[in-house]
């Protein structure tokens, strides 16, 4: 910009000198020409030009990084302090995929194993019922059972047969259901169906009670019912001495005392057997039981003596055993 202004001023000075007064036109030389006034025209003093500035000697090229070239206008403009810039936002690192923590699968509880007991898996014993010392046959009883090492089912069906059935038909059904444990049978339900009535007993082992005849009583471990009692003795197989066992009959809960009387010969239709004789007492009632060690300790003879002293025997006629 200063160079352009100086050039304009020089042009104006030259124009003023050429067009000013006293300038004669060439070719006017007449004799009687009036005296002339000599005018000396002087050239305007030329403007002193600044001395040329010596250019620096060229430097050898060195490969150095050059600073960035700024724009001319930006270089001429007054410097304005830059507003403080906001701090750069923190750059969050990309999320790292974290594999889900492997949750260990709960270990399944080991399946309970079956309890091995002396009682076969399935079986049936048929008894002849006799009355009195003479052994007059009045009926028969059939015992059946099933057990798989977890649960058991027992059933006894007694009924009159022959001439007695013609004059007086009777049928008595007993059943017992429960669990098989390492300590033997653990009954839950007992039923005694007879002519003219039904007696039941329900064992609640979690609460430690047995319900019967519209009431409840506390019951201890090892308690049995009138049917499971025989087969619990088969499993216990006592050899000598006495033991006590709470028994639920469906009408009452009583403690029965069991005494081992010893081993003796027992006459059966299939021949003579050696059997262990047990006596079970409760009040005025008495039950005797013969069990044979070589017959899986099954009951081979059951004798019931009532309050009047009358004897009813059940003597095994045939036995069927299935292990599976």
PAVEX-353059 format. One record per residue (C-alpha): residue number from 0; residue in one letter; x, y, z. Coordinates in steps of 0.1 Angstrom, whole numbers. Example, Ala and Ser with C-alpha at 12.3 -4.5 7.8 and 13.67 -1.06 7.14 Angstrom:
// residues 2
r seq 0	type A	c1 123	c2 -45	c3 78
r seq 1	type S	c1 137	c2 -11	c3 71
// end
This chain:
// residues 324
r seq 0	type X	c1 0	c2 0	c3 0
r seq 1	type X	c1 28	c2 28	c3 7
r seq 2	type X	c1 43	c2 20	c3 -27
r seq 3	type X	c1 10	c2 26	c3 -46
r seq 4	type X	c1 4	c2 60	c3 -28
r seq 5	type X	c1 39	c2 73	c3 -38
r seq 6	type X	c1 34	c2 64	c3 -74
r seq 7	type X	c1 1	c2 83	c3 -76
r seq 8	type X	c1 17	c2 115	c3 -60
r seq 9	type X	c1 45	c2 115	c3 -87
r seq 10	type X	c1 20	c2 114	c3 -115
r seq 11	type X	c1 2	c2 145	c3 -102
r seq 12	type X	c1 34	c2 165	c3 -100
r seq 13	type X	c1 43	c2 158	c3 -136
r seq 14	type X	c1 8	c2 168	c3 -148
r seq 15	type X	c1 9	c2 202	c3 -130
r seq 16	type X	c1 42	c2 211	c3 -145
r seq 17	type X	c1 31	c2 205	c3 -181
r seq 18	type X	c1 -1	c2 223	c3 -179
r seq 19	type X	c1 10	c2 253	c3 -160
r seq 20	type X	c1 12	c2 291	c3 -174
r seq 21	type X	c1 42	c2 302	c3 -197
r seq 22	type X	c1 43	c2 271	c3 -218
r seq 23	type X	c1 50	c2 282	c3 -257
r seq 24	type X	c1 39	c2 262	c3 -286
r seq 25	type X	c1 66	c2 252	c3 -311
r seq 26	type X	c1 66	c2 270	c3 -347
r seq 27	type X	c1 55	c2 305	c3 -337
r seq 28	type X	c1 87	c2 328	c3 -349
r seq 29	type X	c1 71	c2 360	c3 -364
r seq 30	type X	c1 95	c2 393	c3 -367
r seq 31	type X	c1 72	c2 416	c3 -349
r seq 32	type X	c1 66	c2 392	c3 -323
r seq 33	type X	c1 63	c2 408	c3 -289
r seq 34	type X	c1 91	c2 403	c3 -266
r seq 35	type X	c1 90	c2 371	c3 -251
r seq 36	type X	c1 95	c2 361	c3 -215
r seq 37	type X	c1 119	c2 335	c3 -211
r seq 38	type X	c1 107	c2 309	c3 -188
r seq 39	type X	c1 130	c2 283	c3 -175
r seq 40	type X	c1 114	c2 251	c3 -170
r seq 41	type X	c1 130	c2 229	c3 -144
r seq 42	type X	c1 124	c2 193	c3 -140
r seq 43	type X	c1 110	c2 183	c3 -107
r seq 44	type X	c1 135	c2 169	c3 -84
r seq 45	type X	c1 132	c2 132	c3 -88
r seq 46	type X	c1 122	c2 114	c3 -56
r seq 47	type X	c1 151	c2 97	c3 -40
r seq 48	type X	c1 146	c2 60	c3 -43
r seq 49	type X	c1 157	c2 40	c3 -13
r seq 50	type X	c1 190	c2 23	c3 -16
r seq 51	type X	c1 187	c2 -13	c3 -27
r seq 52	type X	c1 190	c2 -37	c3 1
r seq 53	type X	c1 216	c2 -63	c3 -5
r seq 54	type X	c1 200	c2 -96	c3 -7
r seq 55	type X	c1 214	c2 -122	c3 16
r seq 56	type X	c1 235	c2 -149	c3 1
r seq 57	type X	c1 216	c2 -180	c3 -7
r seq 58	type X	c1 220	c2 -206	c3 19
r seq 59	type X	c1 225	c2 -242	c3 13
r seq 60	type X	c1 194	c2 -262	c3 15
r seq 61	type X	c1 190	c2 -281	c3 47
r seq 62	type X	c1 162	c2 -305	c3 52
r seq 63	type X	c1 147	c2 -291	c3 82
r seq 64	type X	c1 110	c2 -290	c3 91
r seq 65	type X	c1 95	c2 -257	c3 80
r seq 66	type X	c1 71	c2 -238	c3 102
r seq 67	type X	c1 36	c2 -235	c3 89
r seq 68	type X	c1 32	c2 -204	c3 66
r seq 69	type X	c1 8	c2 -178	c3 80
r seq 70	type X	c1 -16	c2 -159	c3 58
r seq 71	type X	c1 -5	c2 -123	c3 49
r seq 72	type X	c1 -37	c2 -107	c3 62
r seq 73	type X	c1 -34	c2 -126	c3 95
r seq 74	type X	c1 2	c2 -114	c3 98
r seq 75	type X	c1 -8	c2 -78	c3 92
r seq 76	type X	c1 -38	c2 -79	c3 115
r seq 77	type X	c1 -32	c2 -69	c3 152
r seq 78	type X	c1 -28	c2 -98	c3 174
r seq 79	type X	c1 -58	c2 -106	c3 195
r seq 80	type X	c1 -54	c2 -128	c3 225
r seq 81	type X	c1 -71	c2 -160	c3 218
r seq 82	type X	c1 -99	c2 -169	c3 241
r seq 83	type X	c1 -89	c2 -198	c3 264
r seq 84	type X	c1 -100	c2 -229	c3 248
r seq 85	type X	c1 -121	c2 -254	c3 267
r seq 86	type X	c1 -100	c2 -284	c3 278
r seq 87	type X	c1 -105	c2 -313	c3 255
r seq 88	type X	c1 -131	c2 -337	c3 265
r seq 89	type X	c1 -116	c2 -368	c3 279
r seq 90	type X	c1 -116	c2 -395	c3 253
r seq 91	type X	c1 -131	c2 -426	c3 269
r seq 92	type X	c1 -114	c2 -458	c3 258
r seq 93	type X	c1 -136	c2 -482	c3 238
r seq 94	type X	c1 -154	c2 -506	c3 260
r seq 95	type X	c1 -137	c2 -538	c3 265
r seq 96	type X	c1 -159	c2 -568	c3 261
r seq 97	type X	c1 -157	c2 -587	c3 293
r seq 98	type X	c1 -168	c2 -623	c3 290
r seq 99	type X	c1 -196	c2 -631	c3 315
r seq 100	type X	c1 -184	c2 -648	c3 346
r seq 101	type X	c1 -191	c2 -684	c3 343
r seq 102	type X	c1 -215	c2 -695	c3 370
r seq 103	type X	c1 -207	c2 -729	c3 382
r seq 104	type X	c1 -236	c2 -752	c3 377
r seq 105	type X	c1 -250	c2 -765	c3 409
r seq 106	type X	c1 -240	c2 -800	c3 415
r seq 107	type X	c1 -269	c2 -823	c3 415
r seq 108	type X	c1 -275	c2 -840	c3 448
r seq 109	type X	c1 -265	c2 -876	c3 445
r seq 110	type X	c1 -295	c2 -899	c3 440
r seq 111	type X	c1 -304	c2 -918	c3 472
r seq 112	type X	c1 -295	c2 -954	c3 470
r seq 113	type X	c1 -318	c2 -982	c3 478
r seq 114	type X	c1 -315	c2 -998	c3 513
r seq 115	type X	c1 -307	c2 -1035	c3 513
r seq 116	type X	c1 -328	c2 -1054	c3 538
r seq 117	type X	c1 -334	c2 -1091	c3 544
r seq 118	type X	c1 -370	c2 -1090	c3 532
r seq 119	type X	c1 -372	c2 -1102	c3 496
r seq 120	type X	c1 -384	c2 -1077	c3 469
r seq 121	type X	c1 -417	c2 -1096	c3 465
r seq 122	type X	c1 -433	c2 -1124	c3 483
r seq 123	type X	c1 -464	c2 -1143	c3 494
r seq 124	type X	c1 -470	c2 -1166	c3 523
r seq 125	type X	c1 -503	c2 -1185	c3 527
r seq 126	type X	c1 -514	c2 -1196	c3 562
r seq 127	type X	c1 -541	c2 -1220	c3 573
r seq 128	type X	c1 -560	c2 -1206	c3 603
r seq 129	type X	c1 -568	c2 -1232	c3 630
r seq 130	type X	c1 -588	c2 -1228	c3 662
r seq 131	type X	c1 -580	c2 -1245	c3 695
r seq 132	type X	c1 -555	c2 -1272	c3 704
r seq 133	type X	c1 -572	c2 -1297	c3 680
r seq 134	type X	c1 -562	c2 -1275	c3 651
r seq 135	type X	c1 -597	c2 -1272	c3 635
r seq 136	type X	c1 -593	c2 -1253	c3 602
r seq 137	type X	c1 -616	c2 -1223	c3 600
r seq 138	type X	c1 -600	c2 -1201	c3 574
r seq 139	type X	c1 -568	c2 -1189	c3 557
r seq 140	type X	c1 -546	c2 -1158	c3 557
r seq 141	type X	c1 -525	c2 -1146	c3 528
r seq 142	type X	c1 -496	c2 -1121	c3 534
r seq 143	type X	c1 -481	c2 -1103	c3 504
r seq 144	type X	c1 -454	c2 -1076	c3 502
r seq 145	type X	c1 -434	c2 -1055	c3 479
r seq 146	type X	c1 -403	c2 -1034	c3 486
r seq 147	type X	c1 -377	c2 -1017	c3 464
r seq 148	type X	c1 -353	c2 -1004	c3 491
r seq 149	type X	c1 -372	c2 -971	c3 492
r seq 150	type X	c1 -408	c2 -979	c3 501
r seq 151	type X	c1 -428	c2 -1009	c3 511
r seq 152	type X	c1 -463	c2 -1022	c3 509
r seq 153	type X	c1 -477	c2 -1050	c3 531
r seq 154	type X	c1 -511	c2 -1067	c3 530
r seq 155	type X	c1 -528	c2 -1094	c3 550
r seq 156	type X	c1 -562	c2 -1108	c3 540
r seq 157	type X	c1 -579	c2 -1132	c3 564
r seq 158	type X	c1 -612	c2 -1149	c3 556
r seq 159	type X	c1 -632	c2 -1179	c3 567
r seq 160	type X	c1 -632	c2 -1210	c3 545
r seq 161	type X	c1 -650	c2 -1244	c3 543
r seq 162	type X	c1 -680	c2 -1251	c3 565
r seq 163	type X	c1 -673	c2 -1221	c3 587
r seq 164	type X	c1 -677	c2 -1198	c3 557
r seq 165	type X	c1 -710	c2 -1214	c3 550
r seq 166	type X	c1 -723	c2 -1205	c3 585
r seq 167	type X	c1 -704	c2 -1173	c3 591
r seq 168	type X	c1 -685	c2 -1155	c3 564
r seq 169	type X	c1 -659	c2 -1131	c3 576
r seq 170	type X	c1 -631	c2 -1112	c3 560
r seq 171	type X	c1 -604	c2 -1090	c3 577
r seq 172	type X	c1 -580	c2 -1068	c3 557
r seq 173	type X	c1 -549	c2 -1052	c3 570
r seq 174	type X	c1 -525	c2 -1030	c3 550
r seq 175	type X	c1 -494	c2 -1010	c3 558
r seq 176	type X	c1 -474	c2 -986	c3 537
r seq 177	type X	c1 -443	c2 -967	c3 544
r seq 178	type X	c1 -405	c2 -963	c3 538
r seq 179	type X	c1 -376	c2 -986	c3 539
r seq 180	type X	c1 -347	c2 -972	c3 560
r seq 181	type X	c1 -314	c2 -985	c3 574
r seq 182	type X	c1 -333	c2 -990	c3 607
r seq 183	type X	c1 -360	c2 -1011	c3 590
r seq 184	type X	c1 -396	c2 -1003	c3 582
r seq 185	type X	c1 -410	c2 -968	c3 588
r seq 186	type X	c1 -448	c2 -970	c3 584
r seq 187	type X	c1 -469	c2 -941	c3 573
r seq 188	type X	c1 -504	c2 -955	c3 568
r seq 189	type X	c1 -521	c2 -985	c3 585
r seq 190	type X	c1 -556	c2 -997	c3 578
r seq 191	type X	c1 -576	c2 -1025	c3 595
r seq 192	type X	c1 -609	c2 -1033	c3 579
r seq 193	type X	c1 -630	c2 -1058	c3 597
r seq 194	type X	c1 -667	c2 -1067	c3 600
r seq 195	type X	c1 -685	c2 -1037	c3 613
r seq 196	type X	c1 -657	c2 -1012	c3 613
r seq 197	type X	c1 -625	c2 -996	c3 601
r seq 198	type X	c1 -595	c2 -986	c3 621
r seq 199	type X	c1 -566	c2 -965	c3 608
r seq 200	type X	c1 -534	c2 -950	c3 620
r seq 201	type X	c1 -514	c2 -922	c3 602
r seq 202	type X	c1 -478	c2 -916	c3 611
r seq 203	type X	c1 -464	c2 -880	c3 608
r seq 204	type X	c1 -427	c2 -885	c3 614
r seq 205	type X	c1 -419	c2 -848	c3 608
r seq 206	type X	c1 -441	c2 -838	c3 637
r seq 207	type X	c1 -434	c2 -870	c3 656
r seq 208	type X	c1 -470	c2 -880	c3 661
r seq 209	type X	c1 -494	c2 -907	c3 651
r seq 210	type X	c1 -531	c2 -900	c3 645
r seq 211	type X	c1 -558	c2 -926	c3 652
r seq 212	type X	c1 -594	c2 -928	c3 664
r seq 213	type X	c1 -598	c2 -890	c3 662
r seq 214	type X	c1 -567	c2 -882	c3 684
r seq 215	type X	c1 -529	c2 -878	c3 682
r seq 216	type X	c1 -501	c2 -892	c3 703
r seq 217	type X	c1 -464	c2 -886	c3 702
r seq 218	type X	c1 -446	c2 -914	c3 686
r seq 219	type X	c1 -409	c2 -925	c3 690
r seq 220	type X	c1 -386	c2 -937	c3 663
r seq 221	type X	c1 -390	c2 -974	c3 657
r seq 222	type X	c1 -428	c2 -975	c3 662
r seq 223	type X	c1 -447	c2 -999	c3 640
r seq 224	type X	c1 -483	c2 -1009	c3 633
r seq 225	type X	c1 -500	c2 -1043	c3 638
r seq 226	type X	c1 -489	c2 -1057	c3 605
r seq 227	type X	c1 -454	c2 -1041	c3 600
r seq 228	type X	c1 -445	c2 -1053	c3 634
r seq 229	type X	c1 -440	c2 -1089	c3 621
r seq 230	type X	c1 -417	c2 -1079	c3 593
r seq 231	type X	c1 -398	c2 -1055	c3 615
r seq 232	type X	c1 -390	c2 -1084	c3 637
r seq 233	type X	c1 -379	c2 -1103	c3 606
r seq 234	type X	c1 -354	c2 -1075	c3 599
r seq 235	type X	c1 -342	c2 -1071	c3 635
r seq 236	type X	c1 -339	c2 -1109	c3 639
r seq 237	type X	c1 -333	c2 -1108	c3 676
r seq 238	type X	c1 -313	c2 -1137	c3 690
r seq 239	type X	c1 -319	c2 -1134	c3 727
r seq 240	type X	c1 -332	c2 -1111	c3 754
r seq 241	type X	c1 -361	c2 -1087	c3 752
r seq 242	type X	c1 -370	c2 -1055	c3 734
r seq 243	type X	c1 -398	c2 -1030	c3 734
r seq 244	type X	c1 -417	c2 -1016	c3 704
r seq 245	type X	c1 -445	c2 -990	c3 703
r seq 246	type X	c1 -474	c2 -1004	c3 682
r seq 247	type X	c1 -503	c2 -985	c3 667
r seq 248	type X	c1 -534	c2 -1007	c3 663
r seq 249	type X	c1 -557	c2 -982	c3 648
r seq 250	type X	c1 -576	c2 -980	c3 682
r seq 251	type X	c1 -547	c2 -973	c3 705
r seq 252	type X	c1 -509	c2 -969	c3 708
r seq 253	type X	c1 -493	c2 -993	c3 732
r seq 254	type X	c1 -458	c2 -1005	c3 739
r seq 255	type X	c1 -453	c2 -1042	c3 732
r seq 256	type X	c1 -427	c2 -1062	c3 750
r seq 257	type X	c1 -410	c2 -1088	c3 729
r seq 258	type X	c1 -391	c2 -1117	c3 744
r seq 259	type X	c1 -369	c2 -1142	c3 727
r seq 260	type X	c1 -379	c2 -1177	c3 740
r seq 261	type X	c1 -353	c2 -1197	c3 720
r seq 262	type X	c1 -351	c2 -1220	c3 691
r seq 263	type X	c1 -372	c2 -1251	c3 686
r seq 264	type X	c1 -385	c2 -1276	c3 660
r seq 265	type X	c1 -416	c2 -1265	c3 642
r seq 266	type X	c1 -438	c2 -1290	c3 623
r seq 267	type X	c1 -450	c2 -1277	c3 589
r seq 268	type X	c1 -468	c2 -1294	c3 560
r seq 269	type X	c1 -435	c2 -1292	c3 540
r seq 270	type X	c1 -416	c2 -1308	c3 569
r seq 271	type X	c1 -399	c2 -1299	c3 602
r seq 272	type X	c1 -380	c2 -1266	c3 605
r seq 273	type X	c1 -359	c2 -1251	c3 631
r seq 274	type X	c1 -374	c2 -1217	c3 641
r seq 275	type X	c1 -368	c2 -1190	c3 667
r seq 276	type X	c1 -398	c2 -1185	c3 690
r seq 277	type X	c1 -407	c2 -1150	c3 701
r seq 278	type X	c1 -434	c2 -1139	c3 725
r seq 279	type X	c1 -452	c2 -1105	c3 722
r seq 280	type X	c1 -472	c2 -1092	c3 751
r seq 281	type X	c1 -495	c2 -1062	c3 756
r seq 282	type X	c1 -519	c2 -1062	c3 785
r seq 283	type X	c1 -539	c2 -1094	c3 785
r seq 284	type X	c1 -533	c2 -1101	c3 748
r seq 285	type X	c1 -505	c2 -1124	c3 737
r seq 286	type X	c1 -489	c2 -1131	c3 703
r seq 287	type X	c1 -463	c2 -1158	c3 696
r seq 288	type X	c1 -442	c2 -1158	c3 665
r seq 289	type X	c1 -419	c2 -1184	c3 649
r seq 290	type X	c1 -393	c2 -1172	c3 624
r seq 291	type X	c1 -369	c2 -1195	c3 604
r seq 292	type X	c1 -334	c2 -1182	c3 598
r seq 293	type X	c1 -330	c2 -1205	c3 567
r seq 294	type X	c1 -363	c2 -1191	c3 553
r seq 295	type X	c1 -352	c2 -1154	c3 552
r seq 296	type X	c1 -365	c2 -1152	c3 588
r seq 297	type X	c1 -401	c2 -1151	c3 575
r seq 298	type X	c1 -429	c2 -1158	c3 599
r seq 299	type X	c1 -437	c2 -1195	c3 597
r seq 300	type X	c1 -463	c2 -1195	c3 625
r seq 301	type X	c1 -483	c2 -1169	c3 643
r seq 302	type X	c1 -504	c2 -1177	c3 674
r seq 303	type X	c1 -529	c2 -1153	c3 689
r seq 304	type X	c1 -544	c2 -1160	c3 724
r seq 305	type X	c1 -574	c2 -1138	c3 733
r seq 306	type X	c1 -585	c2 -1127	c3 767
r seq 307	type X	c1 -605	c2 -1158	c3 772
r seq 308	type X	c1 -575	c2 -1180	c3 765
r seq 309	type X	c1 -587	c2 -1192	c3 732
r seq 310	type X	c1 -559	c2 -1200	c3 707
r seq 311	type X	c1 -559	c2 -1192	c3 670
r seq 312	type X	c1 -529	c2 -1204	c3 650
r seq 313	type X	c1 -517	c2 -1193	c3 615
r seq 314	type X	c1 -494	c2 -1220	c3 600
r seq 315	type X	c1 -475	c2 -1214	c3 567
r seq 316	type X	c1 -487	c2 -1238	c3 540
r seq 317	type X	c1 -467	c2 -1224	c3 510
r seq 318	type X	c1 -442	c2 -1196	c3 504
r seq 319	type X	c1 -434	c2 -1178	c3 472
r seq 320	type X	c1 -404	c2 -1155	c3 471
r seq 321	type X	c1 -392	c2 -1132	c3 442
r seq 322	type X	c1 -360	c2 -1113	c3 446
r seq 323	type X	c1 -368	c2 -1088	c3 418
// end
